[in-house]
Amino acid sequence: MDVILIPLIRVIIMALNAYWWAVVIYVVIGWLEQFNIINRYNNFVYGLHTFLFRVVEPALHPIRRLMPNLGGIDIAPLVLILIIYFIQGILIQLAIRFPF
């Protein structure tokens, strides 16, 4: 059982780390576009933003529906990052419980 479970937990934790970075990059690109630091009509920026939108937005949308309106401040990415940390903590504790 440990032969499959521990590597599976490690892969899930690495995938959650990659998703965490996708959320952070999505937020930073959104800020840079809002302040006109990067050109949103650039093909690379447009492609990256579209990819990250398709990856991150399905997780952010349900959180935004549950969050109250804070006057234009979107804290849904912060809530998503906290959820990712919580899930990673649970998985790490599961990995610790099983001997290597």
C-alpha positions as CSV (number, residue, x, y, z in Angstrom):
1,M,0.0,0.0,0.0
2,D,2.8,2.4,0.9
3,V,4.5,1.7,-2.5
4,I,1.6,3.4,-4.3
5,L,0.2,5.8,-1.6
6,I,3.3,7.8,-0.8
7,P,4.3,8.6,-4.4
8,L,0.7,9.4,-5.2
9,I,0.6,11.9,-2.3
10,R,3.9,13.5,-3.4
11,V,2.5,13.9,-7.0
12,I,-0.7,15.5,-5.7
13,I,1.4,17.9,-3.5
14,M,3.5,18.8,-6.5
15,A,0.4,19.4,-8.6
16,L,-1.0,21.6,-5.9
17,N,2.3,23.6,-5.9
18,A,2.0,24.1,-9.6
19,Y,-1.6,25.2,-9.3
20,W,-0.6,27.6,-6.5
21,W,2.0,29.2,-8.9
22,A,-0.7,29.4,-11.6
23,V,-3.0,31.3,-9.3
24,V,-0.1,33.7,-8.3
25,I,0.9,34.3,-11.9
26,Y,-2.7,34.8,-13.0
27,V,-3.2,37.5,-10.3
28,V,0.1,39.2,-11.1
29,I,-0.6,39.3,-14.8
30,G,-4.0,40.8,-14.0
31,W,-2.4,43.5,-12.0
32,L,0.2,44.2,-14.7
33,E,-2.6,44.5,-17.3
34,Q,-4.7,46.8,-15.1
35,F,-1.8,49.2,-14.6
36,N,-0.8,49.1,-18.3
37,I,2.6,47.7,-17.6
38,I,2.2,44.9,-20.0
39,N,0.3,45.0,-23.3
40,R,-2.7,42.7,-23.1
41,Y,-2.8,42.6,-27.0
42,N,0.6,41.0,-27.2
43,N,0.3,37.4,-28.5
44,F,2.4,35.9,-25.7
45,V,0.6,37.8,-22.9
46,Y,-2.8,37.1,-24.5
47,G,-2.0,33.4,-24.8
48,L,-0.6,33.1,-21.2
49,H,-3.6,35.0,-19.8
50,T,-6.1,32.9,-21.7
51,F,-4.4,29.6,-20.6
52,L,-4.3,30.7,-16.9
53,F,-7.9,32.0,-17.1
54,R,-9.0,28.5,-18.3
55,V,-7.0,26.8,-15.6
56,V,-7.6,29.1,-12.6
57,E,-11.1,30.6,-13.2
58,P,-13.1,27.4,-12.7
59,A,-11.8,27.2,-9.1
60,L,-12.2,31.0,-8.5
61,H,-15.8,31.3,-9.7
62,P,-17.5,29.2,-6.9
63,I,-15.4,31.1,-4.3
64,R,-16.5,34.5,-5.8
65,R,-20.1,33.5,-5.6
66,L,-19.8,32.7,-1.9
67,M,-17.8,35.8,-1.0
68,P,-19.5,39.1,-0.1
69,N,-18.9,42.2,-2.2
70,L,-16.0,44.1,-0.8
71,G,-16.2,47.1,-3.1
72,G,-14.0,45.9,-6.0
73,I,-11.5,44.0,-3.9
74,D,-11.2,40.4,-5.1
75,I,-10.0,38.1,-2.3
76,A,-11.0,34.9,-4.0
77,P,-7.4,34.1,-5.1
78,L,-6.3,34.5,-1.5
79,V,-9.0,32.1,-0.3
80,L,-8.0,29.6,-3.0
81,I,-4.4,29.8,-1.9
82,L,-5.4,29.1,1.7
83,I,-7.5,26.2,0.5
84,I,-4.5,24.8,-1.4
85,Y,-2.3,25.2,1.7
86,F,-4.9,23.4,3.8
87,I,-5.2,20.4,1.4
88,Q,-1.3,20.2,1.2
89,G,-1.2,20.2,5.0
90,I,-3.6,17.3,5.2
91,L,-1.7,15.4,2.5
92,I,1.6,16.0,4.3
93,Q,0.2,14.7,7.6
94,L,-1.0,11.6,5.7
95,A,2.4,11.0,4.3
96,I,4.0,11.3,7.7
97,R,1.7,8.7,9.2
98,F,2.9,6.1,6.7
99,P,6.5,4.8,7.1
100,F,8.8,5.1,4.1
